[in-house]
Amino acid sequence: MESHSHDILSTKFDGKNYSMWEFHLQIFVQGKRLFGILDGSTTDLRPFNLAAETWKHLKKVYSQCNHAQDFELENTLSEYKQGDKDIQSYYSGLMAI
């Protein structure tokens, strides 16, 4: 994981703050593109048998310029507001994007 990953989950679950903790956890997991594992939509976590197959897939997916993804990121960043979040929560959410 990245060195900032521990900063993302600044809200620790204490048994009383489930909604806030869940919100921050979802932001973190979605930022890592792992939400399908939690909601069950990703059923096969290892679709490739060989490391070479995985490498080819990663190259195909991430080496191309993706204008739709760039637009989505810009839009998400422009709409993200601090609101009533403290600075640490705001920063953590921003880093998860």
N, C-alpha and C positions, 0 to 999 in steps of 0.2 A: 504494500500500500504506500501511498504517497506520505511524505512527512507531515503534511497538513491534515491527514485523515482523522487524527485524534481531535483536532480543533472543530471539526464539523459537528460532532455529537456533544456540544457543550451542555445540552440539557440531559441530565442524568435522570433515569427513571427512579422515582422514589415511592411509587405505589399510589401517589395522589395526582400526579401530573401526566397521566397517560396521553391525553390529547396533544399536549405540547410536545412531549417526547416522540409520539408517533409521527407528528408533522415533521419534526427535524430529522427523524430517521428516514422518512420517505424522501425528503429532499436529498439527503446524503445518498441513499440507495439509487434513486433515479439519476442523480449526477454521475454515478458510476455505471449507469445502464445495467443495473442488476435487479430491477424491480420484478422482472418476470420470474425470477427465482422465488421471491416472496409470495407473489400472487398466484403462482402455479401455472402461468402461461408458458414458461420455459420448463419443459419436462426433461429434455436431454441436455445435461450440462457438459457432456463431452461428445460432440458429434463427429469428431475426427479420430481415426485410429493411429495416425502417424503424425509426428511433429511437423513433417514437411507439409502435410495437408493443412494443418492449422496455420502454418506460416503463410502459405499461399492465400488462404482465406483472409487472414489479417491484412496482407498486402493489398488484396483486391478491394477490401472494404475501406481501409484507412489511407491508402496512398493517393486516392483520387480526390480532386477538388469537388466538394459537395456544396453547391450554392444553396440548396434548400436547407441544409444543416447550418450553414453560415447565417442565413436569414433568421432561422429559428433561434439561434444563439443571440444574435443582435436584438431580436424582438424580446426574448426572455430577459436579457440584461437591461434593456430600456424600461421594461415594465416592473422590474424588481424594485421595491421601495422599502425603506427602513420601517416606516410606520411606527408602531409602538414597541418594536423589538429593541433590546439593548444593542450596543455596538458589537459585542461579541457574537450574539445570535445573528445579527445582520451580516457580519463578515463571514461567519460560518456558512450561512445560506448562500451568500454570493460565491464563495469558493466551491460550493457544491454544484453550481451551475455549469 
